[in-house]
Amino acid sequence: MLQVRAMNAQLESLAGLSADSPLKPTATNRGQPIGALPLAEEPMVERGKSLRDVFGEALRQFRAVQSGLEDATRATGRLLSLPMEAARMAAARLRLVQV
């Protein structure tokens, strides 16, 4: 327990916090859940953009998500096939040893 407390004190000193003061809400952490990404400094859609520009940006974002899902699907299929591939390789090795 002493080691844990010492490590906590060291982390607090590195972060610039004192052990007695509670964490004060700032503009960056006020109202956000733990682990949330910080809010963007600039809006997603700038003023003065046309509907076509907004639609084009939405389409680009959709395609990026779609591409990510395709990659995840391919990776999942490959991951699921690895045990069977390992079993096939082990069986081939056993056949070589038996000969």
C-alpha positions, 0 to 999 in steps of 0.5 A, a space after each residue: 500500500 505504501 508503494 501504491 501511495 508513493 506512485 500516486 503521489 508521484 503521478 500527481 506531482 507529474 500532473 501538477 496536482 497536489 494530493 489535497 486539492 480536488 480536481 477542479 472542472 476546467 473547460 476541457 473536462 466539464 460535463 464530459 464522461 470519463 474517457 470522452 474525446 475532447 470537444 473539437 475547437 472548430 465546428 464540423 460544418 463551417 458557416 457559408 457552406 452549401 448543402 452540396 458541400 455538407 452532403 459531400 462531407 457526409 458522404 466522405 465520412 460514410 465511406 470512411 466508416 464503410 471502409 473501416 467496417 470492411 477491414 474489420 470484417 476481413 480481419 475477423 474472418 482471418 482471425 477465425 480461420 487461423 485455428 483451422 490453418 494451424 491445425 492443418 499445418 500441424 496435421 501436415 507436419 505429423 504426416 511428414 514425421 510418420 513417413 
